Amino acid sequence: MNRQAFLTQLSIETTTLEVWLEQEWLVPQQAEAEPQFSDADLARARLIQHLGSGMGVNEAGIDVILHLLDQLHGVRRAFEGLNQSFGETRSR
């Protein structure tokens, strides 16, 4: 989805999105004219909203939480790869 649709979905101002992009909390795919936001970007943005507005987490806290979440997803992907490799080795 384009920037305007993303802003509308989240009911946020452009300045808020700019902060999130500067912090690299969101890294949308770059299309020809403008960034394109995925469903994963939308879910991540909703998490950012919930952490900040809903739970009162400050920017530094959001940064730490998102970093840990990214690490967790990376470990999960690595584990799935190992599990798949183990399954292939075992079936031989």
BATOR-281322 format. One record per residue: residue number from 0; z, x, y of N, C-alpha, C, O, CB in turn. Coordinates in pm, whole numbers, padded with zeros to 5 digits, always signed. Atoms other than C-alpha are relative to their C-alpha. Glycine has a CB too. Layout:
% residues N
<kolmi:NUM; nw:Z; nu:X; nv:Y; caw:Z; cau:X; cav:Y; cw:Z; cu:X; cv:Y; ow:Z; ou:X; ov:Y; cbw:Z; cbu:X; cbv:Y>
...
This chain:
% residues 92
<kolmi:0; nw:+00000; nu:+00084; nv:-00117; caw:+00000; cau:+00000; cav:+00000; cw:+00000; cu:+00089; cv:+00123; ow:+00050; ou:+00201; ov:+00121; cbw:+00121; cbu:-00096; cbv:+00000>
<kolmi:1; nw:+00007; nu:-00079; nv:-00123; caw:-00063; cau:+00117; cav:+00353; cw:+00133; cu:-00004; cv:+00075; ow:+00226; ou:-00076; ov:+00037; cbw:-00114; cbu:-00051; cbv:+00090>
<kolmi:2; nw:-00123; nu:-00014; nv:-00078; caw:+00200; cau:+00203; cav:+00612; cw:+00050; cu:-00134; cv:+00054; ow:+00169; ou:-00165; ov:+00043; cbw:-00022; cbu:+00096; cbv:+00117>
<kolmi:3; nw:-00043; nu:+00127; nv:-00060; caw:+00204; cau:-00138; cav:+00782; cw:+00055; cu:-00095; cv:-00105; ow:+00156; ou:-00161; ov:-00082; cbw:-00117; cbu:-00065; cbv:+00074>
<kolmi:4; nw:-00049; nu:+00087; nv:+00108; caw:+00242; cau:-00328; cav:+00455; cw:+00136; cu:+00049; cv:-00050; ow:+00224; ou:-00031; ov:-00081; cbw:-00102; cbu:-00004; cbv:-00117>
<kolmi:5; nw:-00127; nu:-00059; nv:+00044; caw:+00521; cau:-00089; cav:+00354; cw:+00111; cu:-00035; cv:+00099; ow:+00220; ou:-00076; ov:+00058; cbw:-00014; cbu:+00154; cbv:-00012>
<kolmi:6; nw:-00098; nu:+00035; nv:-00104; caw:+00703; cau:-00143; cav:+00685; cw:+00038; cu:-00147; cv:-00008; ow:+00155; ou:-00183; ov:+00005; cbw:-00055; cbu:+00033; cbv:+00139>
<kolmi:7; nw:-00023; nu:+00144; nv:+00008; caw:+00665; cau:-00519; cav:+00648; cw:+00085; cu:-00035; cv:-00121; ow:+00179; ou:-00114; ov:-00111; cbw:-00134; cbu:-00076; cbv:-00005>
<kolmi:8; nw:-00076; nu:+00026; nv:+00123; caw:+00793; cau:-00521; cav:+00288; cw:+00148; cu:+00032; cv:+00017; ow:+00234; ou:-00037; ov:-00036; cbw:-00058; cbu:+00081; cbv:-00116>
<kolmi:9; nw:-00137; nu:-00047; nv:-00015; caw:+01106; cau:-00336; cav:+00394; cw:+00070; cu:-00053; cv:+00125; ow:+00192; ou:-00040; ov:+00139; cbw:+00002; cbu:+00150; cbv:+00003>
<kolmi:10; nw:-00054; nu:+00047; nv:-00129; caw:+01152; cau:-00496; cav:+00737; cw:+00068; cu:+00114; cv:+00076; ow:+00180; ou:+00100; ov:+00124; cbw:+00100; cbu:-00116; cbv:-00022>
<kolmi:11; nw:-00054; nu:-00115; nv:-00073; caw:+01202; cau:-00153; cav:+00895; cw:-00095; cu:+00037; cv:+00113; ow:-00212; ou:-00001; ov:+00114; cbw:+00022; cbu:+00120; cbv:-00095>
<kolmi:12; nw:+00078; nu:-00049; nv:-00114; caw:+01082; cau:+00009; cav:+01216; cw:-00073; cu:+00128; cv:-00040; ow:-00034; ou:+00198; ov:-00134; cbw:+00091; cbu:+00024; cbv:+00123>
<kolmi:13; nw:+00077; nu:-00122; nv:+00022; caw:+00827; cau:+00288; cav:+01228; cw:+00088; cu:+00124; cv:+00013; ow:+00073; ou:+00220; ov:-00062; cbw:-00117; cbu:+00008; cbv:+00098>
<kolmi:14; nw:-00087; nu:-00117; nv:-00022; caw:+01094; cau:+00527; cav:+01359; cw:+00088; cu:+00028; cv:-00122; ow:+00114; ou:+00144; ov:-00155; cbw:+00088; cbu:-00021; cbv:+00123>
<kolmi:15; nw:-00080; nu:-00017; nv:+00121; caw:+01307; cau:+00467; cav:+01049; cw:-00083; cu:+00067; cv:-00108; ow:-00038; ou:+00160; ov:-00174; cbw:+00054; cbu:-00135; cbv:-00050>
<kolmi:16; nw:+00088; nu:-00059; nv:+00100; caw:+01014; cau:+00544; cav:+00823; cw:-00030; cu:+00146; cv:+00032; ow:-00035; ou:+00230; ov:-00057; cbw:-00131; cbu:-00079; cbv:-00010>
<kolmi:17; nw:+00027; nu:-00139; nv:-00042; caw:+00937; cau:+00858; cav:+01024; cw:+00115; cu:+00092; cv:-00038; ow:+00093; ou:+00204; ov:-00083; cbw:-00026; cbu:+00006; cbv:+00151>
<kolmi:18; nw:-00117; nu:-00081; nv:+00038; caw:+01292; cau:+00985; cav:+00966; cw:-00001; cu:+00025; cv:-00150; ow:+00021; ou:+00137; ov:-00195; cbw:+00133; cbu:-00071; cbv:+00043>
<kolmi:19; nw:+00002; nu:-00014; nv:+00146; caw:+01263; cau:+00920; cav:+00593; cw:-00107; cu:+00098; cv:-00044; ow:-00087; ou:+00176; ov:-00137; cbw:-00021; cbu:-00136; cbv:-00066>
<kolmi:20; nw:+00109; nu:-00092; nv:+00034; caw:+00931; cau:+01104; cav:+00581; cw:+00034; cu:+00143; cv:+00041; ow:+00006; ou:+00238; ov:-00033; cbw:-00131; cbu:-00045; cbv:+00069>
<kolmi:21; nw:-00041; nu:-00133; nv:-00046; caw:+01068; cau:+01397; cav:+00786; cw:+00104; cu:+00061; cv:-00094; ow:+00102; ou:+00182; ov:-00120; cbw:+00055; cbu:-00006; cbv:+00143>
<kolmi:22; nw:-00104; nu:-00046; nv:+00093; caw:+01366; cau:+01421; cav:+00550; cw:-00057; cu:+00025; cv:-00140; ow:+00010; ou:+00081; ov:-00226; cbw:+00114; cbu:-00103; cbv:-00008>
<kolmi:23; nw:+00069; nu:-00006; nv:+00130; caw:+01116; cau:+01411; cav:+00260; cw:+00071; cu:-00083; cv:-00106; ow:+00069; ou:-00051; ov:-00225; cbw:-00010; cbu:+00145; cbv:-00048>
<kolmi:24; nw:-00058; nu:+00096; nv:+00094; caw:+01307; cau:+01123; cav:+00106; cw:-00111; cu:-00081; cv:-00065; ow:-00096; ou:-00129; ov:-00177; cbw:+00101; cbu:-00092; cbv:+00071>
<kolmi:25; nw:+00120; nu:+00065; nv:+00051; caw:+00966; cau:+00963; cav:+00061; cw:-00115; cu:+00098; cv:+00017; ow:-00128; ou:+00163; ov:+00121; cbw:-00030; cbu:-00135; cbv:+00073>
<kolmi:26; nw:+00118; nu:-00087; nv:-00007; caw:+00649; cau:+01157; cav:-00017; cw:-00118; cu:-00081; cv:-00054; ow:-00154; ou:-00069; ov:-00171; cbw:+00021; cbu:+00135; cbv:-00083>
<kolmi:27; nw:+00111; nu:+00084; nv:+00046; caw:+00360; cau:+00910; cav:-00030; cw:-00125; cu:+00082; cv:-00029; ow:-00138; ou:+00196; ov:+00016; cbw:-00031; cbu:-00108; cbv:+00105>
<kolmi:28; nw:+00130; nu:-00063; nv:+00025; caw:+00015; cau:+00995; cav:-00159; cw:-00080; cu:-00003; cv:+00129; ow:-00081; ou:-00104; ov:+00199; cbw:-00076; cbu:-00072; cbv:-00116>
<kolmi:29; nw:+00081; nu:-00006; nv:-00122; caw:-00213; cau:+01107; cav:+00122; cw:-00142; cu:-00047; cv:-00033; ow:-00211; ou:+00016; ov:-00113; cbw:-00002; cbu:+00144; cbv:+00059>
<kolmi:30; nw:+00136; nu:+00051; nv:+00016; caw:-00532; cau:+00900; cav:+00135; cw:-00084; cu:+00053; cv:+00115; ow:-00038; ou:+00137; ov:+00193; cbw:-00002; cbu:-00157; cbv:-00004>
<kolmi:31; nw:+00091; nu:-00049; nv:-00104; caw:-00830; cau:+00955; cav:+00365; cw:+00059; cu:-00013; cv:+00140; ow:+00070; ou:+00087; ov:+00212; cbw:-00131; cbu:-00074; cbv:-00007>
<kolmi:32; nw:-00043; nu:+00023; nv:-00137; caw:-00692; cau:+00799; cav:+00681; cw:+00152; cu:+00000; cv:+00018; ow:+00203; ou:+00045; ov:+00121; cbw:-00054; cbu:-00131; cbv:+00048>
<kolmi:33; nw:-00146; nu:+00013; nv:-00014; caw:-00324; cau:+00737; cav:+00614; cw:+00066; cu:+00007; cv:-00136; ow:+00000; ou:-00007; ov:-00239; cbw:+00036; cbu:-00132; cbv:+00071>
<kolmi:34; nw:-00071; nu:-00006; nv:+00128; caw:-00056; cau:+00771; cav:+00349; cw:-00004; cu:-00134; cv:-00073; ow:-00009; ou:-00240; ov:-00010; cbw:+00145; cbu:+00043; cbv:+00022>
<kolmi:35; nw:-00007; nu:+00119; nv:+00084; caw:-00050; cau:+00523; cav:+00062; cw:+00131; cu:+00003; cv:-00076; ow:+00164; ou:+00102; ov:-00141; cbw:-00122; cbu:-00009; cbv:-00097>
<kolmi:36; nw:-00131; nu:+00010; nv:+00062; caw:+00286; cau:+00408; cav:-00067; cw:-00011; cu:-00075; cv:-00133; ow:-00079; ou:-00177; ov:-00143; cbw:+00100; cbu:-00071; cbv:+00094>
<kolmi:37; nw:+00003; nu:+00060; nv:+00134; caw:+00339; cau:+00326; cav:-00435; cw:+00119; cu:-00095; cv:-00018; ow:+00206; ou:-00105; ov:+00069; cbw:+00003; cbu:+00110; cbv:-00108>
<kolmi:38; nw:-00114; nu:+00085; nv:+00033; caw:+00573; cau:+00078; cav:-00600; cw:+00126; cu:+00085; cv:-00016; ow:+00236; ou:+00041; ov:+00016; cbw:-00028; cbu:-00080; cbv:-00129>
<kolmi:39; nw:-00116; nu:-00091; nv:+00013; caw:+00798; cau:+00376; cav:-00679; cw:+00054; cu:+00038; cv:+00138; ow:+00175; ou:+00048; ov:+00156; cbw:-00040; cbu:+00128; cbv:-00079>
<kolmi:40; nw:-00044; nu:-00029; nv:-00138; caw:+00806; cau:+00464; cav:-00307; cw:+00077; cu:-00118; cv:+00056; ow:+00178; ou:-00101; ov:+00125; cbw:-00122; cbu:+00032; cbv:+00090>
<kolmi:41; nw:-00067; nu:+00120; nv:-00049; caw:+00903; cau:+00105; cav:-00231; cw:+00139; cu:-00012; cv:-00061; ow:+00235; ou:-00044; ov:+00009; cbw:-00084; cbu:-00126; cbv:-00033>
<kolmi:42; nw:-00131; nu:+00006; nv:+00066; caw:+01184; cau:+00111; cav:-00488; cw:+00095; cu:+00106; cv:+00056; ow:+00213; ou:+00079; ov:+00078; cbw:-00016; cbu:+00020; cbv:-00153>
<kolmi:43; nw:-00081; nu:-00108; nv:-00057; caw:+01308; cau:+00445; cav:-00351; cw:+00045; cu:-00037; cv:+00141; ow:+00160; ou:-00012; ov:+00178; cbw:-00078; cbu:+00134; cbv:+00001>
<kolmi:44; nw:-00035; nu:+00041; nv:-00137; caw:+01300; cau:+00309; cav:+00005; cw:+00107; cu:-00108; cv:-00002; ow:+00197; ou:-00108; ov:+00082; cbw:-00125; cbu:-00051; cbv:+00074>
<kolmi:45; nw:-00104; nu:+00104; nv:+00011; caw:+01502; cau:+00006; cav:-00103; cw:+00134; cu:+00062; cv:-00038; ow:+00239; ou:+00017; ov:+00008; cbw:-00041; cbu:-00107; cbv:-00104>
<kolmi:46; nw:-00124; nu:-00071; nv:+00033; caw:+01756; cau:+00242; cav:-00257; cw:+00057; cu:+00067; cv:+00124; ow:+00177; ou:+00062; ov:+00149; cbw:-00026; cbu:+00106; cbv:-00111>
<kolmi:47; nw:-00044; nu:-00064; nv:-00124; caw:+01771; cau:+00436; cav:+00070; cw:+00065; cu:-00104; cv:+00092; ow:+00170; ou:-00079; ov:+00150; cbw:-00119; cbu:+00069; cbv:+00072>
<kolmi:48; nw:-00057; nu:+00107; nv:-00082; caw:+01829; cau:+00109; cav:+00257; cw:+00137; cu:-00041; cv:-00052; ow:+00232; ou:-00055; ov:+00026; cbw:-00094; cbu:-00122; cbv:+00003>
<kolmi:49; nw:-00126; nu:+00045; nv:+00059; caw:+02102; cau:+00004; cav:+00016; cw:+00111; cu:+00104; cv:+00019; ow:+00225; ou:+00071; ov:+00052; cbw:-00019; cbu:-00029; cbv:-00149>
<kolmi:50; nw:-00100; nu:-00105; nv:-00018; caw:+02277; cau:+00339; cav:+00032; cw:+00048; cu:+00007; cv:+00144; ow:+00168; ou:+00016; ov:+00169; cbw:-00058; cbu:+00135; cbv:-00043>
<kolmi:51; nw:-00035; nu:-00014; nv:-00141; caw:+02267; cau:+00356; cav:+00411; cw:+00066; cu:-00123; cv:+00058; ow:+00176; ou:-00116; ov:+00112; cbw:-00121; cbu:+00032; cbv:+00079>
<kolmi:52; nw:-00050; nu:+00123; nv:-00062; caw:+02315; cau:-00003; cav:+00520; cw:+00101; cu:-00072; cv:-00087; ow:+00204; ou:-00119; ov:-00039; cbw:-00114; cbu:-00093; cbv:+00031>
<kolmi:53; nw:-00086; nu:+00076; nv:+00090; caw:+02473; cau:-00160; cav:+00215; cw:+00128; cu:+00070; cv:-00037; ow:+00233; ou:+00007; ov:-00049; cbw:-00074; cbu:-00033; cbv:-00123>
<kolmi:54; nw:-00117; nu:-00075; nv:+00047; caw:+02710; cau:+00116; cav:+00113; cw:+00059; cu:+00092; cv:+00106; ow:+00166; ou:+00150; ov:+00084; cbw:-00036; cbu:+00079; cbv:-00120>
<kolmi:55; nw:-00052; nu:-00082; nv:-00108; caw:+02755; cau:+00305; cav:+00440; cw:-00007; cu:+00150; cv:-00024; ow:+00069; ou:+00226; ov:+00035; cbw:+00140; cbu:-00037; cbv:+00024>
<kolmi:56; nw:+00016; nu:-00144; nv:+00027; caw:+02639; cau:+00642; cav:+00302; cw:-00074; cu:+00063; cv:+00117; ow:-00175; ou:+00009; ov:+00163; cbw:-00077; cbu:+00024; cbv:-00135>
<kolmi:57; nw:+00067; nu:-00067; nv:-00112; caw:+02545; cau:+00887; cav:+00580; cw:-00124; cu:+00075; cv:-00049; ow:-00150; ou:+00083; ov:-00170; cbw:+00097; cbu:+00097; cbv:+00072>
<kolmi:58; nw:+00126; nu:-00066; nv:+00035; caw:+02217; cau:+01084; cav:+00590; cw:+00021; cu:+00118; cv:-00095; ow:-00058; ou:+00136; ov:-00188; cbw:-00070; cbu:+00049; cbv:+00125>
<kolmi:59; nw:-00026; nu:-00113; nv:+00089; caw:+02368; cau:+01393; cav:+00427; cw:+00030; cu:-00049; cv:-00142; ow:-00014; ou:+00011; ov:-00240; cbw:+00118; cbu:+00085; cbv:+00053>
<kolmi:60; nw:-00032; nu:+00057; nv:+00131; caw:+02504; cau:+01179; cav:+00145; cw:-00123; cu:-00055; cv:-00070; ow:-00141; ou:-00037; ov:-00190; cbw:+00103; cbu:-00110; cbv:+00015>
<kolmi:61; nw:+00125; nu:+00052; nv:+00056; caw:+02171; cau:+01005; cav:+00096; cw:-00085; cu:+00115; cv:-00052; ow:-00144; ou:+00107; ov:-00160; cbw:-00079; cbu:-00082; cbv:+00105>
<kolmi:62; nw:+00077; nu:-00117; nv:+00041; caw:+02003; cau:+01345; cav:+00080; cw:+00049; cu:+00055; cv:-00133; ow:-00031; ou:+00086; ov:-00222; cbw:+00007; cbu:+00108; cbv:+00108>
<kolmi:63; nw:-00058; nu:-00051; nv:+00125; caw:+02241; cau:+01463; cav:-00193; cw:-00029; cu:-00095; cv:-00115; ow:-00068; ou:-00052; ov:-00223; cbw:+00153; cbu:+00020; cbv:+00016>
<kolmi:64; nw:+00022; nu:+00099; nv:+00105; caw:+02209; cau:+01140; cav:-00391; cw:-00145; cu:+00002; cv:-00047; ow:-00172; ou:+00000; ov:-00167; cbw:+00037; cbu:-00141; cbv:+00050>
<kolmi:65; nw:+00141; nu:-00002; nv:+00038; caw:+01829; cau:+01147; cav:-00382; cw:-00037; cu:+00128; cv:-00073; ow:-00115; ou:+00126; ov:-00168; cbw:-00089; cbu:-00016; cbv:+00125>
<kolmi:66; nw:+00025; nu:-00127; nv:+00069; caw:+01824; cau:+01515; cav:-00481; cw:+00051; cu:-00006; cv:-00144; ow:-00018; ou:+00037; ov:-00236; cbw:+00067; cbu:+00116; cbv:+00077>
<kolmi:67; nw:-00056; nu:+00013; nv:+00134; caw:+02051; cau:+01444; cav:-00778; cw:-00082; cu:-00096; cv:-00086; ow:-00103; ou:-00072; ov:-00204; cbw:+00146; cbu:-00046; cbv:+00007>
<kolmi:68; nw:+00083; nu:+00097; nv:+00072; caw:+01841; cau:+01143; cav:-00875; cw:-00131; cu:+00064; cv:-00044; ow:-00177; ou:+00042; ov:-00157; cbw:-00029; cbu:-00122; cbv:+00089>
<kolmi:69; nw:+00124; nu:-00071; nv:+00035; caw:+01525; cau:+01357; cav:-00867; cw:+00025; cu:+00098; cv:-00115; ow:-00057; ou:+00109; ov:-00206; cbw:-00056; cbu:+00076; cbv:+00122>
<kolmi:70; nw:-00034; nu:-00092; nv:+00109; caw:+01697; cau:+01617; cav:-01087; cw:+00019; cu:-00075; cv:-00131; ow:-00027; ou:-00030; ov:-00236; cbw:+00127; cbu:+00080; cbv:+00035>
<kolmi:71; nw:-00024; nu:+00081; nv:+00119; caw:+01806; cau:+01348; cav:-01330; cw:-00132; cu:-00046; cv:-00061; ow:-00149; ou:-00041; ov:-00183; cbw:+00088; cbu:-00121; cbv:+00034>
<kolmi:72; nw:+00131; nu:+00042; nv:+00050; caw:+01451; cau:+01216; cav:-01358; cw:-00075; cu:+00117; cv:-00062; ow:-00143; ou:+00101; ov:-00163; cbw:-00084; cbu:-00063; cbv:+00114>
<kolmi:73; nw:+00063; nu:-00119; nv:+00055; caw:+01325; cau:+01570; cav:-01415; cw:+00056; cu:+00037; cv:-00136; ow:-00019; ou:+00072; ov:-00227; cbw:+00016; cbu:+00117; cbv:+00095>
<kolmi:74; nw:-00064; nu:-00029; nv:+00129; caw:+01575; cau:+01628; cav:-01694; cw:-00043; cu:-00103; cv:-00103; ow:-00068; ou:-00070; ov:-00219; cbw:+00155; cbu:+00001; cbv:+00015>
<kolmi:75; nw:+00042; nu:+00107; nv:+00092; caw:+01481; cau:+01294; cav:-01847; cw:-00142; cu:+00026; cv:-00051; ow:-00168; ou:+00013; ov:-00171; cbw:+00006; cbu:-00137; cbv:+00070>
<kolmi:76; nw:+00137; nu:-00030; nv:+00042; caw:+01110; cau:+01387; cav:-01849; cw:-00003; cu:+00120; cv:-00095; ow:-00076; ou:+00119; ov:-00194; cbw:-00089; cbu:+00029; cbv:+00124>
<kolmi:77; nw:-00005; nu:-00118; nv:+00087; caw:+01191; cau:+01726; cav:-02001; cw:+00055; cu:-00037; cv:-00137; ow:+00003; ou:+00008; ov:-00239; cbw:+00087; cbu:+00110; cbv:+00063>
<kolmi:78; nw:-00058; nu:+00043; nv:+00127; caw:+01407; cau:+01564; cav:-02268; cw:-00100; cu:-00082; cv:-00080; ow:-00112; ou:-00064; ov:-00201; cbw:+00128; cbu:-00082; cbv:+00024>
<kolmi:79; nw:+00102; nu:+00080; nv:+00069; caw:+01133; cau:+01313; cav:-02351; cw:-00108; cu:+00090; cv:-00059; ow:-00156; ou:+00066; ov:-00170; cbw:-00062; cbu:-00103; cbv:+00096>
<kolmi:80; nw:+00099; nu:-00095; nv:+00051; caw:+00888; cau:+01602; cav:-02386; cw:+00050; cu:+00075; cv:-00121; ow:-00023; ou:+00093; ov:-00219; cbw:-00039; cbu:+00098; cbv:+00108>
<kolmi:81; nw:-00060; nu:-00069; nv:+00114; caw:+01123; cau:+01791; cav:-02616; cw:+00012; cu:-00093; cv:-00120; ow:-00015; ou:-00053; ov:-00234; cbw:+00138; cbu:+00055; cbv:+00037>
<kolmi:82; nw:-00015; nu:+00098; nv:+00106; caw:+01190; cau:+01479; cav:-02817; cw:-00134; cu:-00027; cv:-00067; ow:-00143; ou:-00037; ov:-00190; cbw:+00061; cbu:-00130; cbv:+00054>
<kolmi:83; nw:+00134; nu:+00023; nv:+00054; caw:+00818; cau:+01418; cav:-02858; cw:-00046; cu:+00121; cv:-00080; ow:-00101; ou:+00106; ov:-00189; cbw:-00100; cbu:-00031; cbv:+00114>
<kolmi:84; nw:+00037; nu:-00123; nv:+00071; caw:+00758; cau:+01782; cav:-02957; cw:+00076; cu:+00012; cv:-00131; ow:+00019; ou:+00051; ov:-00233; cbw:+00026; cbu:+00123; cbv:+00087>
<kolmi:85; nw:-00082; nu:-00005; nv:+00121; caw:+01043; cau:+01765; cav:-03206; cw:-00053; cu:-00098; cv:-00103; ow:-00059; ou:-00066; ov:-00222; cbw:+00147; cbu:-00030; cbv:+00033>
<kolmi:86; nw:+00054; nu:+00101; nv:+00090; caw:+00898; cau:+01447; cav:-03355; cw:-00131; cu:+00045; cv:-00063; ow:-00154; ou:+00021; ov:-00182; cbw:-00022; cbu:-00130; cbv:+00074>
<kolmi:87; nw:+00127; nu:-00050; nv:+00053; caw:+00555; cau:+01608; cav:-03392; cw:+00024; cu:+00112; cv:-00100; ow:-00043; ou:+00117; ov:-00203; cbw:-00090; cbu:+00049; cbv:+00115>
<kolmi:88; nw:-00032; nu:-00111; nv:+00089; caw:+00704; cau:+01919; cav:-03553; cw:+00058; cu:-00052; cv:-00131; ow:+00027; ou:-00002; ov:-00239; cbw:+00098; cbu:+00098; cbv:+00067>
<kolmi:89; nw:-00069; nu:+00055; nv:+00116; caw:+00914; cau:+01713; cav:-03789; cw:-00096; cu:-00072; cv:-00094; ow:-00076; ou:-00073; ov:-00215; cbw:+00109; cbu:-00095; cbv:+00045>
<kolmi:90; nw:+00093; nu:+00076; nv:+00082; caw:+00620; cau:+01503; cav:-03909; cw:-00100; cu:+00089; cv:-00074; ow:-00178; ou:+00039; ov:-00155; cbw:-00075; cbu:-00099; cbv:+00086>
<kolmi:91; nw:+00094; nu:-00093; nv:+00068; caw:+00427; cau:+01813; cav:-04024; cw:+00048; cu:+00039; cv:-00135; ow:-00019; ou:+00115; ov:-00204; cbw:-00022; cbu:+00124; cbv:+00082>
